[in-house]
Amino acid sequence: MIKGTTALLLGLFMTRSCRSPVAALTRAFLLLSLLTIGPVASLNAQTLSTSREVNFYRDIPSRSLKGLAARSDGVLLNGPHIRPLDLVLSEQGADLLWSAVSIGQTVYLGTGPEGLILSLEVSDDGVTLKPSETISLPHDSHLLALAALPDGELLVGSSPEGALSLIKGGEVIARTALPVSSILAIDVNATYEGNEYALVATGSPARVYRVDLAHFRKSGRRIEKLDDDADALAECGIELWGAVRDEAIRSLLRLPDGRVIAGSAPKGNLYEFKESGGEPRVLSENTNTEVTSLLAWEGGFFAALTTGDTGRRTAQLARNSANNVRPTPTRDSANNSGGGEGAGNDSGDGEPSNEGEQGAPRSPQRPALRTAPTPKFSGSSRLLWFPDGGYPEVAGARQGVGFYQIARHGDLVLITAGDEGELLGYDPKNRLGMVFAGATAAQVNGILPLPPTQVSSATAGVRSTPNKTLPERFLLIGNNPASLELMDFSAAAERSATTRRIDLGSPAEIGALRFPELSDASSASLQVGLRTSESSDPLEGWGHWEPTAESPFDMGGYRAEHGPLRGRYVQFRFTAAGPDAPLFEAESPRLYLLPQNQRPQLTKFAVLPLSNARNGTDTLRKLAESTPSIGYREDLAAASSTPLHRRTRVIVWDLSDPNDDALLSTLSIRGPSDTDWQPVLVDSTQRYAVFNTDGMKEGRYRTKLEVRETAPRPVEQRLSVSFEGESFVIDHSPPEILTREILRTADGGLSISLVAQDLDSLLLGAEIRLNNGNRYEFTQTLDGILDGKRETFVIELNTEEVGSSSFLEATVIDTHYNATTQRLPIPIKE
């Protein structure tokens, strides 16, 4: 009694993490039962059910997340909400969105192909944007780079004109067309020797120009392109600051210590420049890659690289704006910078998508622009970490996804991507990747932090500590279709996640979905729904979403509320609702299921050749290993002591069962005159049978193997199957020598011919033994092929081989090792 009480108290102590007294008592009494029964090993049970992990990071696509995020360690937790903004950009001439910058409460967008800058006013609550004015650059097409100056002015870089413009009060006060094809990035936080400068990265050729902003303001507006001459550039306050051996410098980053990092395309190299410019140092070398974005961080910086299909941006830009571009010089390869635009209406798993072409009406003077479909992105992307003074490390990588821009939110790196509107993240402290809710646009090629606002702690997310300096909202700039969306880490809205279609491998009965452990807040807010289908079609054949319930006696196990569901494919929907939803966090659960019972399958059936042992020296293992179709088998090796004789038959087979059921085999044979099957092995777990054929009638025998399932499969569920195997012959009769002819040759040798026949078996060979002790095998039949029950064997012996022999013994043997021998006189030598 004392031991039992101790066990009960120990069980209660070990289950203090249980969320209810009932669960704690249940576990304690289970522990007491185990101690009473005996060793745990004796309780092991064979089960017919299986399980698989439902991995939140792997099984939930980006666009199926709402207000939740999936982490690479399989954890589902609170995340941002993504909400499209109700702005019809195409009506304002913005078919493509390339760049964005904010000044105070105003957001400026660089667009194409009309060379327009759209300005939007951010509301005080930070959740709405209202168009205010449009700035037109009449001599430019695609505005790929925007930068804000401290006094509210804008620097704009265009492509394919390669023009740098300065805007103040909505007017262009200075413009210079550099001797390049594209301006791809601008950094204005540069001061050198007390003067304010901007660094401008270009393509075709790949250069960095330093612009004296005070001088540039006074240079005026120039329409013609400058000559590639230092004096001509100096007149506008511009000088060549650095250059690299690639086609374009795609991104720029100024570090706090004054160093400048540049990323190129299409090689994808990363360079480090001194504050004064000049020759760079190569930090990392790549091929067929774009360095799309750079981000400063404590102790180093991050770089986003996209590999493969780096020319798609040029092709897409040409498709989307070929009919609308202003007359400009020919584009070149420098325009292959940035993320490509591709079709974005496929969720990646065949699920229907809510995304499509922007269908809002346009003005009558401007026909609707349709986005041409492009092939799915086939490249890959990496997020690299460059520690100060160290070597680069791969922080994260994705296949089939293009990284476009990275930004910071607290302790997280935010990554905008495509071709399916992916929004990703990286946690540097824990070295974990993240997936956020996806965007409507296929390619999210820009992210801009909006002015911070005070956020109530009741609506703030887990990773969003509300304050006046940390931005909680980001503006997402996307194409295909051109759209603006709000990424909000503080919104109090629906939080849900829907998995892809999960293929169970075969139809199955769905059991419990079990979570490793849930906090009280997560358990209170979690709701799980599921639906099943027998078809892989994303739309057809799916049942209704069924709610689940958690049993009070089985905490953490969620089962369909109205009974078990069946299907080959299953989808789960996880919803966090209620006041504890912002605190939701759950590890990946495990799904338990009972697969459809399938019949056993015969994978091999073989009647082994007879043993030639006359004294029982052959064994089952030797015979199996000498048979190429069988080889070594553990069960035959274990029966290696089983002796075999000439009349011992061995039949072996292999079985497979998709459900790993325990199987019993019955082997039966039926002779030529039998009416019933005769069993030689009954309900055995063995996969071989050994039997002696003495006393059995001669002739050809058929074989039948019956296989049935056994315990632990319930009797009413057990399946059986019957297989017809290969036949075999029982032959105990020796062959017959029909004719023999022994002739002396001209040189005194012998020419011997034997005609032999067997009724049931093929002939195996023949030999002769002379009474001088010599033995010779017939190596040739008359037709040259040993393939029948009747054969003519011929052999010639020379004088030395015959010697003084006067008699010979001729022996013929069949494939069952039955032999007949005749003693024959040798003709006297003349």
Helices and strands as residue ranges (DSSP letters): H 2-14, H 21-37, G 40-43, E 50-53, H 56-59, G 62-64, E 65-66, E 68-71, E 76-78, E 81-84, G 89-92, E 94-103, E 106-113, E 116-122, E 129-136, E 142-148, E 154-159, E 163-168, E 171-177, E 182-192, E 195-203, E 207-212, H 213-217, E 221-225, H 230-234, E 238-243, E 248-254, E 260-265, E 270-273, E 281-284, E 289-297, E 300-307, H 312-321, G 333-335, E 380-387, E 393-399, E 402-409, E 412-418, E 423-427, E 432-436, E 443-449, E 473-479, E 483-488, E 495-498, E 502-514, H 520-525, E 526-533, E 546-550, E 557-560, E 566-576, G 581-583, E 585-586, E 590-595, E 601-607, H 620-625, H 634-638, E 648-656, E 663-670, E 678-684, E 688-692, E 699-709, G 715-717, E 720-730, E 736-744, E 750-757, E 763-770, E 775-777, E 780-781, E 790-797, H 799-802, E 807-814, E 819-825
